[in-house]
Amino acid sequence: MKRETYPTLTPEEMQALKSYAAYAGRTWKDELRRAWMSASLPGHLHKLRNSHGPSWLNQFQFPKEGN
């Protein structure tokens, strides 16, 4: 099965995800997915909803520190 490719995250998008994850806790992906369904997040997180979407979020992992 071919894996979809998505645009590389900007530093601002990565920071928005990190901030959201810190705010929402260990279930941050579920929380973000729910917020995306209602289009209730501003800025970079909304942009990620439109450009990357839920299938990307399922496979996303933060890069290991130092990489």
N, C-alpha and C positions, 0 to 999 in steps of 0.2 A: 504494500500500500504506500503510495507516494505521500510524503508529508508536505503540507502547504508551507509556502514561504511567506513571511510577513516583513513589512518594513522594519528596519532596525529601530529600536527605541532611542529617542533622544535622551540626553541627560535629564531634561526636565520631566519627561514621561516616566523615566525610571525613578526619579525622586518622588513624583506624585504617587507611584505605586508603593514605594517604600513607606511613605508617610501614611497612606491609607492602610497598609498592612499593619503598621504599628498601632494605628488608631483602632482598627477593627479586631485585632487579635488573631488567634490561630485559625479562625474560620473566615479570614478576610476574603478568600476567593468566593465563597458562597455569598457573603455580604455584597461584594462588588458585583457579582452576577445579578443579584436582586436589584441593586441600584441601577444597573445597566438596563434591566427590563423596563424600568419606569423612567429611564432617561433623566434621572434626578441628580446627576453629578456634573459639576462645572468643569471647564477648562480641559486640561490634559487628559483627565480620566474619561471625559465625554468623547474626546477625540480618539482615544484608544478604543472605545466602544465601537465607533464607526469604522476605524481602520483595521482593527484586529479581531474584535468580537469574542464570543464565548468559546469557540473551539480553540482559539489561541490561548485563552486564559486557562483552559483545562491542562494544557501541556507546559505552561510557563513555569519556570523556576528562576528565582533570583540567582545571579552568578555567585559563585563562591567568592568570599572576600579574598583580595589579593590577586584576582584574575582580571 
